Amino acid sequence: MSFLRALERGTSPIDWCETNYRYSPLIAEFINTVSNILFLLLPALLSQLFKQYARTVNRGVYLIWVLFATVGICSAYFHATLSLVGQLLDELAILWLMAAAFGMWLPRRHYPSFLKGDRKNFQFVMLVMSLFGTVLAWVYPWINCFALMGLGVPAFVFLALELKA
């Protein structure tokens, strides 16, 4: 499929449970599209609430909020058009958000042993994995679900481990 064809409405193999074009002739999944406004409002609020954290701990938290807003924009585009490009942008935005969150907040004790607890090296590994996943996703779009599971499953495991500790 050509890139221009992938931009067309309805080219994504994924179609969620909402009836398409029910509320608007311009928006395929109206509720899914409009609900993404939260992804734009929350980062603005969280940026204000996390000012002291950013000042004293890590300014990189602003990247998390920018990526969070990017997920909202890409998701709105996807649900409005159901285009394959929209699907890829939506999934890749989630992948990059998860990778950035891992790079910033994963406790050092969970790093692979070859990194020896070095956060900069771990962040570099996450960047390389994200770039690799992005390229693969554009070449083989079906691979996105595996990339997201590859970060999603460990996220839940680490969350459970940390809450237990």
N, C-alpha and C positions, 0 to 999 in steps of 0.2 A: 504494500500500500504506500502510495506517495505521501509526502508530508502535507501537501495541499489537500489531499483526500482525507487525511487524518484530522484536519481542522474542521471538516464538515460535521454538522449536527448529526447525532445518532450513529457515529462510526465506532463508538466504544462498544465492546461486547457486554459491558456491565449496564444493567438497567435496574435501578432499585425498586422498591415496592410501591412507590408513589405513581399514580396515574399521570402519564406525560401530557403536558399542555392542557391540564384541566382548568387552571385558574388564569392562565395567560397564554396567548398564542406565541409569545416570544421566549418563554421560560419553560423548559421541559419539566423539571421537577421543582415546582414553585416553593414548597415548604422547605425542602432540603437546601435550596438556593438562599432563601431569605434568612434561614436560621444561622447562616454563616456570619451574620452581622455581629454575633457574639465574639467571633474570632477577631474582629476589628475593635470592638469596644473593650474587651478584657485586657489586651496588651497595653492600651493607653492607661487604663486604671492600674494595672500591675506595675507599669513603669514608674508611676508615682509612688506606689506602696513600697517598691523595692529600691528607692533612691539611696537609703542608708546602706542597704546591703551592697549595692553597686559601688558606693563610695568606699566602704570599708573592707569588703570581701572580694568581690569580683565584678568588674564592669561588663564582663561577658554576658551577664544576665540580660542585658539589653538585646543581644543577638537572639536570645531565646524568644523574647517578645516580638522581635521583627519576624522571625521564622514562624511564630505562632500566627501572626497576622497574614503572612504569606500563605499558610495552610488555608486560612479562611478565604482569601482571594482566589486561590487555585481551586478550592473545593466549590466555591460559588460558580466559578466559570464552568467547571465540569458538570455540575448538576443543572446549570442553565442550558448547556448545549449537548451534553452526553457525547462529546467528541472524544476521540482517542487521545488527542493531544491534551485535552482537559483532564482526562483520567490520569495520564502520565504525570502532568504537572501536579495534580492533587497528591498522588502517591509519592512522588519525589519530594515534595515539600514536607510531607510527614516523615519520610526517611531522613532528610537533612535535619529536621527538628529533633528527632530521636537521637541522631548521631551527635548533635551539638549538646544535648542534655546529658548523654552518656559521657562525653568528653569533659564536661564541666563538673558533673556531680557524682560520678561513680567513685565510691571510696577506693583508695589506692590498694587496699588489701585484696580487692577483687581483680586487680590487673593481672594479665598474663605474666609469668615469672620472668620472661626475657625483657620486660620493660623495667623491671626493678623499681616499681613505684614512681616512675617519672611521668608526671601528668602531661608535660609538653610532648613527649614521645607518644603517649596514649592518644592525645588529641590529633597528632599527626597520623597515626594509624587509622583513627576514625575518619579523618579527612580523606585519606587515600581510599579507604573502603567505600566512602560515600561517592567519591568521584568514579570509582570502578563500577559501583552499583548504578550510578546515573547513566554511564555509557552503555552498560548492559541493558538497562531498562529501555533506552531509545532503540537499541538494536533488536532486543527481544522483550517486548512489553509484558509478556506473561511472567517474566522473571520478578517483577515488582512484588508480587504477593510473597515470594520466598525471601526477598530482601527485607520486607516489613516484618515477616515472621522471625527472621534472623535477628532482628533487634527487639521485636515485641516480646517474644517468649523470655529472653534473658532479662528484660526490663521487669517483668512480673516476678521472676525468680529472685532477682536482686531486691526488689521491693519487699517481698515476703521475708527474705533473710534479714533485711535491715529492720523491719517492723518487729521481727521476732527477737532481735538482739537487745 
